[in-house]
Amino acid sequence: MKFSKLILVTFVGLSLIASKCYKDEEIENRILIENKLNKTIYVVPGYNYPDTTLGFTSKESILANKTSLMVFPQSNKRITNLSLCYKNEWNRLVPTDTLFLFVFDKKVVDNESWETITNNYMVLKRYKITFSDLASDCKFTVQ
């Protein structure tokens, strides 16, 4: 009995240590995606411009981060855990000043193998953006 309580306390303690609370300003300085499509999408940033291949990510990575990357139809959502609305953060993470936003249909990612997705390049849309595209309100529209 003591052993199971110890495991429970350890698990809860580690969970609290591993979780991170974000300040409002950290959340507000993430890219806001406006999804004007009639489908749920995953929006995945790609930092390897001009490389348009999908080797930088995987189905497992997208699904593991789906709460950060998924945007419901006709809704807005701030994506990623990075404050790319700050110029100094943008410059640090996007050295070419060009970021790709890869848009995937949620149903495709959920139902197809990553091999099928990459071999058939099943990217719903791909956008090339710069910091100046986001500068006024850090918002990007997928349509």
DSSP file (Angstrom, degrees, kcal/mol; ACC not computed):
  #  RESIDUE AA STRUCTURE BP1 BP2  ACC     N-H-->O    O-->H-N    N-H-->O    O-->H-N    TCO  KAPPA ALPHA  PHI   PSI    X-CA   Y-CA   Z-CA
    1    1 A M     >        0   0    0      0, 0.0     4,-1.9     0, 0.0     5,-0.2   0.000 360.0 360.0 360.0 -44.3    0.0    0.0    0.0
    2    2 A K  H  >  +     0   0    0      1,-0.2     4,-2.3     2,-0.2     5,-0.2   0.888 360.0  54.6 -62.6 -37.8    2.8    2.4    0.9
    3    3 A F  H  > S+     0   0    0      1,-0.2     4,-2.2     2,-0.2    -1,-0.2   0.906 107.3  48.2 -64.1 -42.8    4.5    1.6   -2.4
    4    4 A S  H  > S+     0   0    0      2,-0.2     4,-2.2     1,-0.2    -1,-0.2   0.861 111.6  50.7 -67.7 -34.9    1.5    2.5   -4.5
    5    5 A K  H  X S+     0   0    0     -4,-1.9     4,-2.8     2,-0.2     5,-0.2   0.902 109.6  51.2 -66.7 -39.7    1.0    5.8   -2.6
    6    6 A L  H  X S+     0   0    0     -4,-2.3     4,-2.5     2,-0.2    -2,-0.2   0.910 110.4  48.4 -62.9 -43.0    4.7    6.5   -3.2
    7    7 A I  H  X S+     0   0    0     -4,-2.2     4,-2.7     2,-0.2    -1,-0.2   0.918 112.5  48.9 -63.2 -43.9    4.3    5.9   -6.9
    8    8 A L  H  X S+     0   0    0     -4,-2.2     4,-2.6     2,-0.2     5,-0.2   0.932 112.9  46.4 -62.1 -47.8    1.2    8.0   -7.1
    9    9 A V  H  X S+     0   0    0     -4,-2.8     4,-2.5     1,-0.2    -2,-0.2   0.904 113.8  49.2 -63.0 -41.9    2.9   10.9   -5.2
   10   10 A T  H  X S+     0   0    0     -4,-2.5     4,-2.7    -5,-0.2     5,-0.2   0.924 111.9  48.5 -63.0 -45.0    5.9   10.6   -7.5
   11   11 A F  H  X S+     0   0    0     -4,-2.7     4,-2.2     2,-0.2    -2,-0.2   0.929 113.6  45.7 -62.0 -47.2    3.8   10.6  -10.6
   12   12 A V  H  X S+     0   0    0     -4,-2.6     4,-2.2     2,-0.2    -1,-0.2   0.915 113.5  50.4 -63.3 -43.5    1.8   13.6   -9.6
   13   13 A G  H  X S+     0   0    0     -4,-2.5     4,-2.1    -5,-0.2    -2,-0.2   0.923 111.8  46.6 -60.9 -46.2    4.9   15.5   -8.5
   14   14 A L  H  X S+     0   0    0     -4,-2.7     4,-2.5     1,-0.2    -1,-0.2   0.871 110.1  54.4 -65.3 -36.6    6.7   14.8  -11.8
   15   15 A S  H  X S+     0   0    0     -4,-2.2     4,-1.6    -5,-0.2    -1,-0.2   0.913 109.6  47.1 -63.0 -42.1    3.6   15.8  -13.8
   16   16 A L  H  < S+     0   0    0     -4,-2.2    -2,-0.2     1,-0.2    -1,-0.2   0.884 113.7  47.7 -67.4 -38.4    3.5   19.1  -12.0
   17   17 A I  H  < S+     0   0    0     -4,-2.1    -2,-0.2     1,-0.2    -1,-0.2   0.893 112.7  49.1 -68.1 -40.0    7.2   19.7  -12.5
   18   18 A A  H  < S+     0   0    0     -4,-2.5    -2,-0.2    -5,-0.2    -1,-0.2   0.757  95.8  84.5 -74.9 -25.4    7.0   18.8  -16.2
   19   19 A S     <  -     0   0    0     -4,-1.6     2,-0.4    -5,-0.2     0, 0.0  -0.483  66.5-152.0 -80.3 150.9    4.0   21.0  -17.0
   20   20 A K        -     0   0    0     -2,-0.1     2,-0.5     2,-0.0    -2,-0.1  -0.975   5.2-145.9-126.1 136.2    4.5   24.7  -17.8
   21   21 A C        -     0   0    0     -2,-0.4     2,-0.4     0, 0.0    -2,-0.0  -0.846  19.1-145.1 -96.8 135.2    2.2   27.6  -17.3
   22   22 A Y        -     0   0    0     -2,-0.5     2,-0.1     2,-0.0    -2,-0.0  -0.808  11.2-124.7-102.4 140.9    2.4   30.3  -19.9
   23   23 A K    >>  -     0   0    0     -2,-0.4     4,-1.7     1,-0.1     3,-0.7  -0.470  29.6-111.9 -73.3 153.8    2.0   34.0  -19.2
   24   24 A D  H 3> S+     0   0    0      1,-0.2     4,-2.8     2,-0.2     5,-0.2   0.883 118.2  55.3 -54.4 -40.9   -0.7   35.7  -21.3
   25   25 A E  H 3> S+     0   0    0      1,-0.2     4,-0.8     2,-0.2    -1,-0.2   0.826 104.8  53.3 -65.9 -30.4    1.9   37.7  -23.2
   26   26 A E  H <4 S+     0   0    0     -3,-0.7     3,-0.2     2,-0.2    -1,-0.2   0.897 112.9  43.5 -68.8 -39.7    3.7   34.5  -24.2
   27   27 A I  H >< S+     0   0    0     -4,-1.7     3,-1.4     1,-0.2    -2,-0.2   0.906 110.9  54.4 -70.4 -42.4    0.4   33.1  -25.6
   28   28 A E  H 3< S+     0   0    0     -4,-2.8    -1,-0.2     1,-0.3    -2,-0.2   0.678 101.8  60.3 -67.6 -17.0   -0.5   36.4  -27.3
   29   29 A N  T 3< S+     0   0    0     -4,-0.8    56,-2.0    -3,-0.2    57,-0.3   0.115  83.7  99.0-101.0  21.7    2.8   36.5  -29.1
   30   30 A R  S <  S-     0   0    0     -3,-1.4     2,-0.2    53,-0.2    53,-0.1  -0.720  91.3 -84.6 -97.9 157.3    2.3   33.2  -31.0
   31   31 A I        -     0   0    0     48,-0.4    48,-2.5    51,-0.4     2,-0.6  -0.426  40.7-140.8 -64.7 129.3    1.1   33.2  -34.6
   32   32 A L  E     -Ab  78 139A   0    106,-3.0   108,-3.1    46,-0.2     2,-0.5  -0.837  14.4-157.3 -93.4 120.5   -2.7   33.4  -34.8
   33   33 A I  E     -Ab  77 140A   0     44,-3.3    44,-2.1    -2,-0.6     2,-0.7  -0.869   4.5-158.8-100.6 127.3   -4.1   31.2  -37.5
   34   34 A E  E     -Ab  76 141A   0    106,-2.9   108,-3.1    -2,-0.5     2,-0.9  -0.932  10.5-155.8-103.4 112.9   -7.5   32.1  -38.9
   35   35 A N  E     +Ab  75 142A   0     40,-3.0    40,-0.7    -2,-0.7    39,-0.6  -0.798  21.5 170.5 -93.7 106.3   -8.9   28.9  -40.5
   36   36 A K        +     0   0    0    106,-2.9   107,-0.1    -2,-0.9    -1,-0.1   0.359  48.7 103.4 -94.5   4.4  -11.5   29.9  -43.1
   37   37 A L  S    S-     0   0    0    105,-0.4    37,-1.3     2,-0.2    38,-0.1  -0.409  78.5-124.6 -81.6 162.6  -11.7   26.3  -44.4
   38   38 A N  S    S+     0   0    0     35,-0.2     2,-0.3    -2,-0.1    -1,-0.1  -0.093  86.9  69.8 -97.4  34.5  -14.6   24.0  -43.6
   39   39 A K  S    S-     0   0    0     33,-0.1     2,-0.3    32,-0.1    -2,-0.2  -0.987  87.8-102.4-146.5 155.0  -12.3   21.3  -42.2
   40   40 A T        -     0   0    0     -2,-0.3    66,-2.3    32,-0.1    67,-0.4  -0.602  47.2-171.6 -76.4 137.7  -10.1   20.8  -39.2
   41   41 A I  E     -CD  71 105B   0     30,-2.5    30,-2.9    -2,-0.3     2,-0.5  -0.875  26.8-135.7-130.1 159.4   -6.5   21.4  -40.0
   42   42 A Y  E     -CD  70 104B   0     62,-2.4    62,-2.7    -2,-0.3     2,-0.6  -0.976  19.3-158.3-108.6 130.9   -3.0   21.0  -38.6
   43   43 A V  E     - D   0 103B   0     26,-2.5    60,-0.2    -2,-0.5    37,-0.2  -0.951  12.3-175.0-113.1 115.0   -0.7   23.9  -39.2
   44   44 A V  E     - D   0 102B   0     58,-3.1    58,-2.9    -2,-0.6     2,-0.2  -0.934  18.0-137.4-116.2 117.1    2.9   23.0  -38.9
   45   45 A P  E     - D   0 101B   0      0, 0.0     2,-0.5     0, 0.0    56,-0.2  -0.514  13.7-158.0 -73.5 140.1    5.7   25.6  -39.2
   46   46 A G  E     - D   0 100B   0     54,-3.0    54,-2.6    -2,-0.2     3,-0.2  -0.981  11.7-175.4-120.5 122.1    8.7   24.6  -41.2
   47   47 A Y        +     0   0    0     -2,-0.5    49,-0.2    52,-0.2    51,-0.1   0.331  63.3  88.9 -97.4   5.0   12.0   26.5  -40.5
   48   48 A N  S >  S-     0   0    0      3,-0.2     3,-2.9     2,-0.1    -1,-0.2  -0.105  72.4-158.8-101.9  36.1   14.1   24.9  -43.3
   49   49 A Y  T 3  S+     0   0    0     49,-0.5    49,-0.1     1,-0.3     3,-0.1  -0.298  73.1  24.1 -53.4 133.8   13.3   27.4  -46.2
   50   50 A P  T 3  S+     0   0    0      0, 0.0     2,-0.5     0, 0.0    -1,-0.3  -0.926 102.0  95.9 -95.5  14.5   13.7   26.7  -49.1
   51   51 A D    <   +     0   0    0     -3,-2.9    -3,-0.2     1,-0.2     0, 0.0  -0.533  44.2 179.1 -70.6 116.0   13.4   23.0  -48.3
   52   52 A T        +     0   0    0     -2,-0.5    -1,-0.2    -3,-0.1    -3,-0.1   0.328  43.4 112.4-101.0   6.3    9.7   22.0  -48.9
   53   53 A T  S    S-     0   0    0      1,-0.1     3,-0.3     2,-0.0    65,-0.0  -0.295  70.7-128.0 -73.6 167.4   10.2   18.3  -48.1
   54   54 A L  S >  S+     0   0    0      1,-0.2     3,-1.5     2,-0.1    -1,-0.1   0.143  74.7 112.4-104.2  18.4    8.5   16.9  -45.0
   55   55 A G  T 3   +     0   0    0      1,-0.3    -1,-0.2    63,-0.1    -3,-0.0   0.650  66.0  69.5 -66.4 -15.4   11.6   15.3  -43.4
   56   56 A F  T 3  S+     0   0    0     -3,-0.3    -1,-0.3     2,-0.0     2,-0.2   0.613 107.7  28.1 -79.1 -12.4   11.5   17.8  -40.5
   57   57 A T    <   -     0   0    0     -3,-1.5     2,-0.3   -13,-0.0     3,-0.1  -0.759  64.8-157.1-137.5-178.2    8.3   16.4  -39.0
   58   58 A S     >  -     0   0    0     -2,-0.2     4,-2.4     1,-0.1     5,-0.2  -0.963  38.0-102.0-155.3 166.9    6.4   13.2  -38.7
   59   59 A K  H  > S+     0   0    0     -2,-0.3     4,-2.7     1,-0.2     5,-0.2   0.912 122.6  52.9 -59.8 -42.4    2.9   11.9  -38.1
   60   60 A E  H  > S+     0   0    0      1,-0.2     4,-2.3     2,-0.2    -1,-0.2   0.898 109.2  48.6 -61.6 -41.3    3.9   11.1  -34.5
   61   61 A S  H  > S+     0   0    0      2,-0.2     4,-1.2     1,-0.2    -1,-0.2   0.913 112.4  47.8 -66.0 -43.3    5.2   14.6  -33.9
   62   62 A I  H  < S+     0   0    0     -4,-2.4     3,-0.5     1,-0.2     7,-0.2   0.943 114.9  45.2 -63.0 -47.5    2.1   16.2  -35.3
   63   63 A L  H >< S+     0   0    0     -4,-2.7     3,-1.1     1,-0.2     4,-0.2   0.853 110.0  54.7 -67.6 -34.0   -0.2   14.0  -33.3
   64   64 A A  H 3< S+     0   0    0     -4,-2.3    -1,-0.2    -5,-0.2    -2,-0.2   0.774 118.5  35.6 -68.2 -24.7    1.9   14.5  -30.1
   65   65 A N  T >X S+     0   0    0     -4,-1.2     4,-1.6    -3,-0.5     3,-1.4   0.058  79.3 123.1-113.4  23.0    1.5   18.3  -30.6
   66   66 A K  H <>  +     0   0    0     -3,-1.1     4,-2.5     1,-0.3    -1,-0.1   0.802  68.4  60.3 -62.4 -29.0   -2.0   18.4  -31.9
   67   67 A T  H 34 S+     0   0    0      1,-0.2    -1,-0.3    -4,-0.2    -2,-0.1   0.821 113.1  39.5 -66.8 -26.8   -3.3   20.7  -29.2
   68   68 A S  H <4 S+     0   0    0     -3,-1.4    12,-1.0     1,-0.1    -2,-0.2   0.728 125.6  35.2 -88.2 -24.6   -0.8   23.3  -30.4
   69   69 A L  H  < S+     0   0    0     -4,-1.6   -26,-2.5    -7,-0.2     2,-0.3   0.625  91.3  97.2-108.6 -16.5   -1.2   22.7  -34.1
   70   70 A M  E  <  -C   42   0B   0     -4,-2.5     2,-0.4   -28,-0.2   -28,-0.2  -0.605  45.5-174.6 -85.8 133.9   -4.8   21.8  -34.7
   71   71 A V  E     -C   41   0B   0    -30,-2.9   -30,-2.5    -2,-0.3     3,-0.1  -0.991  18.9-135.4-128.3 123.8   -7.2   24.6  -35.8
   72   72 A F    >   -     0   0    0     -2,-0.4     3,-1.0   -32,-0.2   -37,-0.2  -0.302  40.1 -77.6 -74.1 159.7  -11.0   23.9  -36.1
   73   73 A P  T 3  S+     0   0    0      0, 0.0   -35,-0.2     0, 0.0    -1,-0.2  -0.240 112.0   3.7 -58.3 142.5  -13.0   25.0  -39.1
   74   74 A Q  T 3  S+     0   0    0    -37,-1.3     2,-0.3   -39,-0.6   -38,-0.2   0.843 111.8 105.9  52.9  40.7  -14.0   28.7  -39.2
   75   75 A S  E <   -A   35   0A   0     -3,-1.0   -40,-3.0   -40,-0.7     2,-0.3  -0.894  64.2-121.6-142.0 171.5  -12.1   29.5  -36.0
   76   76 A N  E     +A   34   0A   0     -2,-0.3     2,-0.3   -42,-0.2   -42,-0.2  -0.887  28.8 169.6-116.1 147.0   -8.9   31.1  -34.8
   77   77 A K  E     -A   33   0A   0    -44,-2.1   -44,-3.3    -2,-0.3     2,-0.5  -0.964  33.4-125.8-157.2 140.1   -6.1   29.6  -32.8
   78   78 A R  E     -A   32   0A   0     -2,-0.3   -46,-0.2   -46,-0.3     2,-0.2  -0.765  37.8-153.3 -84.9 126.4   -2.6   30.5  -31.7
   79   79 A I        +     0   0    0    -48,-2.5   -48,-0.4    -2,-0.5     3,-0.2  -0.604  43.1  13.9-105.0 163.9   -0.2   27.8  -32.8
   80   80 A T  S    S-     0   0    0    -12,-1.0   -50,-0.0    -2,-0.2   -36,-0.0   0.293  75.1-100.8  61.7 171.5    3.2   26.5  -31.6
   81   81 A N  S    S+     0   0    0    -51,-0.0     2,-0.4     2,-0.0    -1,-0.2   0.108  89.7 102.1-105.9  17.9    4.8   27.2  -28.3
   82   82 A L  S    S-     0   0    0     -3,-0.2     2,-1.8   -55,-0.1   -51,-0.4  -0.863  71.9-133.8-110.7 138.3    7.2   29.8  -29.8
   83   83 A S    >   +     0   0    0     -2,-0.4     3,-1.5     1,-0.2     6,-0.2  -0.507  40.4 159.1 -86.7  69.6    6.8   33.6  -29.6
   84   84 A L  T 3   +     0   0    0     -2,-1.8    -1,-0.2     1,-0.3   -54,-0.2   0.483  59.4  77.4 -75.3  -1.7    7.4   34.3  -33.3
   85   85 A C  T 3  S+     0   0    0    -56,-2.0     2,-0.5    -3,-0.1    -1,-0.3   0.557  78.0  84.8 -83.1  -8.1    5.7   37.6  -33.1
   86   86 A Y  S <> S-     0   0    0     -3,-1.5     4,-2.8   -57,-0.3     3,-0.2  -0.845  78.1-142.8 -91.9 126.9    8.8   39.0  -31.4
   87   87 A K  H  > S+     0   0    0     -2,-0.5     4,-2.9     1,-0.2     5,-0.2   0.883 100.1  51.8 -58.3 -41.5   11.3   40.1  -34.1
   88   88 A N  H  > S+     0   0    0      2,-0.2     4,-1.5     1,-0.2    -1,-0.2   0.885 112.6  45.6 -66.0 -36.2   14.3   38.9  -32.0
   89   89 A E  H  > S+     0   0    0     -6,-0.2     4,-2.1    -3,-0.2     5,-0.3   0.904 112.6  51.4 -70.1 -41.9   12.7   35.5  -31.5
   90   90 A W  H  X S+     0   0    0     -4,-2.8     4,-3.3     1,-0.2    -2,-0.2   0.948 110.1  49.2 -57.3 -50.0   11.8   35.3  -35.2
   91   91 A N  H  < S+     0   0    0     -4,-2.9    -1,-0.2     1,-0.2    -2,-0.2   0.853 111.0  50.7 -60.8 -35.2   15.4   36.2  -36.2
   92   92 A R  H  < S+     0   0    0     -4,-1.5    -1,-0.2    -5,-0.2    -2,-0.2   0.894 122.5  29.7 -68.8 -40.3   16.7   33.5  -33.8
   93   93 A L  H  < S+     0   0    0     -4,-2.1    -2,-0.2     1,-0.2    -3,-0.2   0.707 124.2  44.2 -95.2 -22.9   14.5   30.7  -35.1
   94   94 A V    ><  +     0   0    0     -4,-3.3     3,-2.0    -5,-0.3    -1,-0.2  -0.670  62.1 170.6-124.1  74.8   14.0   31.8  -38.8
   95   95 A P  T 3  S+     0   0    0      0, 0.0    -1,-0.1     0, 0.0    -4,-0.1   0.738  79.2  51.8 -63.2 -23.9   17.5   32.8  -40.0
   96   96 A T  T 3  S-     0   0    0      2,-0.3     3,-0.1   -49,-0.2    -5,-0.1   0.476 106.8-125.6 -88.3  -1.5   16.3   33.1  -43.6
   97   97 A D  S <  S+     0   0    0     -3,-2.0    34,-0.5    -7,-0.2     2,-0.4   0.616  81.3 103.6  62.4  15.9   13.4   35.4  -42.6
   98   98 A T        -     0   0    0     32,-0.2   -49,-0.5   -51,-0.1     2,-0.4  -0.990  49.3-175.3-130.8 126.7   11.1   33.0  -44.5
   99   99 A L  E     - E   0 129B   0     30,-3.2    30,-3.1    -2,-0.4     2,-0.4  -0.940  15.9-141.3-118.9 137.8    8.9   30.5  -42.7
  100  100 A F  E     -DE  46 128B   0    -54,-2.6   -54,-3.0    -2,-0.4     2,-0.6  -0.804   5.9-157.5 -93.1 141.6    6.8   27.8  -44.3
  101  101 A L  E     -DE  45 127B   0     26,-2.5    26,-2.4    -2,-0.4     2,-0.5  -0.969  10.9-160.1-114.1 112.1    3.4   27.0  -42.9
  102  102 A F  E     -DE  44 126B   0    -58,-2.9   -58,-3.1    -2,-0.6     2,-0.5  -0.818   4.9-158.2 -93.5 125.8    2.4   23.5  -43.9
  103  103 A V  E     -DE  43 125B   0     22,-3.1    21,-1.9    -2,-0.5    22,-1.5  -0.919  10.3-174.6-110.4 124.9   -1.3   22.9  -43.7
  104  104 A F  E     -D   42   0B   0    -62,-2.7   -62,-2.4    -2,-0.5     2,-0.4  -0.927  30.3-116.6-117.9 141.3   -2.6   19.3  -43.4
  105  105 A D  E  >  -D   41   0B   0     17,-0.4     4,-2.0    -2,-0.4     3,-0.5  -0.642  25.3-136.8 -69.8 127.5   -6.2   18.1  -43.4
  106  106 A K  H  > S+     0   0    0    -66,-2.3     4,-2.7    -2,-0.4     5,-0.2   0.880 102.3  55.8 -56.1 -41.1   -6.7   16.5  -40.0
  107  107 A K  H  > S+     0   0    0    -67,-0.4     4,-1.7     1,-0.2    -1,-0.2   0.875 106.8  50.3 -62.1 -37.3   -8.5   13.5  -41.6
  108  108 A V  H  > S+     0   0    0     -3,-0.5     4,-2.4     2,-0.2    -1,-0.2   0.952 113.1  44.3 -65.9 -49.3   -5.6   12.7  -43.8
  109  109 A V  H  < S+     0   0    0     -4,-2.0    -2,-0.2     1,-0.2    -1,-0.2   0.905 116.3  47.9 -62.7 -40.9   -3.0   12.8  -41.0
  110  110 A D  H  < S+     0   0    0     -4,-2.7    -1,-0.2    -5,-0.2    -2,-0.2   0.814 123.2  30.8 -69.0 -30.3   -5.2   10.8  -38.8
  111  111 A N  H  < S+     0   0    0     -4,-1.7     2,-0.3    -5,-0.2    -2,-0.2   0.603 107.8  67.2-110.4 -13.6   -6.0    8.1  -41.4
  112  112 A E  S  < S-     0   0    0     -4,-2.4     2,-0.1    -5,-0.2     3,-0.0  -0.748  80.5-109.1-109.6 156.6   -3.0    7.8  -43.7
  113  113 A S     >  -     0   0    0     -2,-0.3     4,-2.2     1,-0.1     5,-0.1  -0.464  28.4-119.7 -75.1 155.7    0.5    6.5  -43.0
  114  114 A W  H  > S+     0   0    0      1,-0.2     4,-2.9     2,-0.2     5,-0.3   0.856 115.3  58.6 -64.9 -33.0    3.2    9.1  -43.0
  115  115 A E  H  > S+     0   0    0      2,-0.2     4,-2.8     1,-0.2     5,-0.2   0.923 107.5  45.6 -60.6 -44.4    4.9    7.3  -45.9
  116  116 A T  H  > S+     0   0    0      2,-0.2     4,-2.0     1,-0.2    -2,-0.2   0.916 113.3  50.5 -63.9 -43.3    1.7    7.8  -48.0
  117  117 A I  H  <>S+     0   0    0     -4,-2.2     5,-2.5     1,-0.2    -2,-0.2   0.929 117.1  39.1 -61.7 -46.3    1.5   11.4  -47.0
  118  118 A T  H ><5S+     0   0    0     -4,-2.9     3,-0.8     3,-0.2    -2,-0.2   0.911 114.8  51.4 -73.9 -41.6    5.1   12.2  -47.9
  119  119 A N  H 3<5S+     0   0    0     -4,-2.8    -1,-0.2    -5,-0.3    -2,-0.2   0.856 121.2  34.5 -63.4 -34.3    5.2   10.1  -51.0
  120  120 A N  T 3<5S-     0   0    0     -4,-2.0    -1,-0.2    -5,-0.2    -2,-0.2   0.306 105.8-128.2-101.3   7.3    2.1   11.7  -52.4
  121  121 A Y  T < 5 -     0   0    0     -3,-0.8     2,-1.6    -4,-0.2    -3,-0.2   0.927  31.8-173.3  41.5  62.4    2.9   15.1  -50.8
  122  122 A M      < +     0   0    0     -5,-2.5     2,-0.5    -6,-0.1   -17,-0.4  -0.224  27.0 144.3 -83.5  48.0   -0.5   15.3  -49.2
  123  123 A V        -     0   0    0     -2,-1.6   -19,-0.2     1,-0.2     3,-0.1  -0.779  42.0-153.6 -85.1 125.6   -0.1   18.8  -48.0
  124  124 A L  S    S-     0   0    0    -21,-1.9     2,-0.3    -2,-0.5   -20,-0.2   0.940  75.0 -11.6 -66.4 -47.1   -3.4   20.7  -48.2
  125  125 A K  E     -E  103   0B   0    -22,-1.5   -22,-3.1    -3,-0.1     2,-0.4  -0.985  58.4-155.6-150.2 153.7   -1.7   24.1  -48.5
  126  126 A R  E     -E  102   0B   0     -2,-0.3     2,-0.4   -24,-0.2   -24,-0.2  -0.985  13.0-168.6-135.6 125.2    1.8   25.5  -48.1
  127  127 A Y  E     -E  101   0B   0    -26,-2.4   -26,-2.5    -2,-0.4     2,-0.6  -0.896  12.6-151.7-115.3 143.4    2.4   29.1  -47.4
  128  128 A K  E     +E  100   0B   0     -2,-0.4     2,-0.3   -28,-0.2   -28,-0.2  -0.964  28.5 173.8-110.9 118.3    5.7   31.0  -47.4
  129  129 A I  E     -E   99   0B   0    -30,-3.1   -30,-3.2    -2,-0.6     2,-0.3  -0.897  20.1-156.5-129.0 156.4    5.7   33.9  -45.0
  130  130 A T    >>  -     0   0    0     -2,-0.3     3,-0.9   -32,-0.2     4,-0.6  -0.744  40.0 -99.9-119.0 170.9    8.1   36.5  -43.7
  131  131 A F  H >> S+     0   0    0    -34,-0.5     3,-1.4    -2,-0.3     4,-1.3   0.884 122.2  58.8 -60.0 -38.4    8.0   38.5  -40.4
  132  132 A S  H 34 S+     0   0    0      1,-0.3     4,-0.4     2,-0.2    -1,-0.3   0.771  96.3  63.1 -65.0 -24.1    6.6   41.5  -42.2
  133  133 A D  H <4 S+     0   0    0     -3,-0.9    -1,-0.3     1,-0.2     6,-0.2   0.763 116.6  30.3 -67.1 -23.6    3.6   39.4  -43.3
  134  134 A L  H <X S+     0   0    0     -3,-1.4     4,-3.4    -4,-0.6     3,-0.3   0.530  91.1 103.7-107.6 -10.9    2.8   39.0  -39.6
  135  135 A A  T  < S+     0   0    0     -4,-1.3    -2,-0.1     1,-0.2    -3,-0.1   0.770  77.0  49.6 -53.5 -40.2    4.1   42.3  -38.2
  136  136 A S  T  4 S-     0   0    0     -4,-0.4    -1,-0.2     1,-0.1    -2,-0.1   0.944 139.0 -11.0 -71.4 -46.5    0.9   44.2  -37.7
  137  137 A D  T  4 S-     0   0    0     -3,-0.3    -2,-0.2     2,-0.2    -1,-0.1   0.349  82.7-119.9-136.4   5.6   -1.2   41.6  -35.8
  138  138 A C     <  +     0   0    0     -4,-3.4  -106,-3.0     1,-0.2     2,-0.4   0.866  69.4 135.7  55.2  39.9    0.7   38.4  -36.0
  139  139 A K  E     -b   32   0A   0     -5,-0.2     2,-0.4  -108,-0.2    -1,-0.2  -0.931  35.6-171.5-121.2 140.9   -2.3   36.8  -37.8
  140  140 A F  E     -b   33   0A   0   -108,-3.1  -106,-2.9    -2,-0.4     2,-0.5  -0.999  14.1-143.1-133.7 135.4   -2.3   34.5  -40.8
  141  141 A T  E     -b   34   0A   0     -2,-0.4     2,-0.6  -108,-0.2  -106,-0.2  -0.843   4.5-158.2-102.7 128.9   -5.4   33.4  -42.7
  142  142 A V  E      b   35   0A   0   -108,-3.1  -106,-2.9    -2,-0.5  -105,-0.4  -0.920 360.0 360.0-101.1 120.2   -5.7   29.9  -44.2
  143  143 A Q              0   0    0     -2,-0.6    -1,-0.1  -108,-0.2  -108,-0.1   0.362 360.0 360.0-140.2 360.0   -8.3   29.9  -47.0
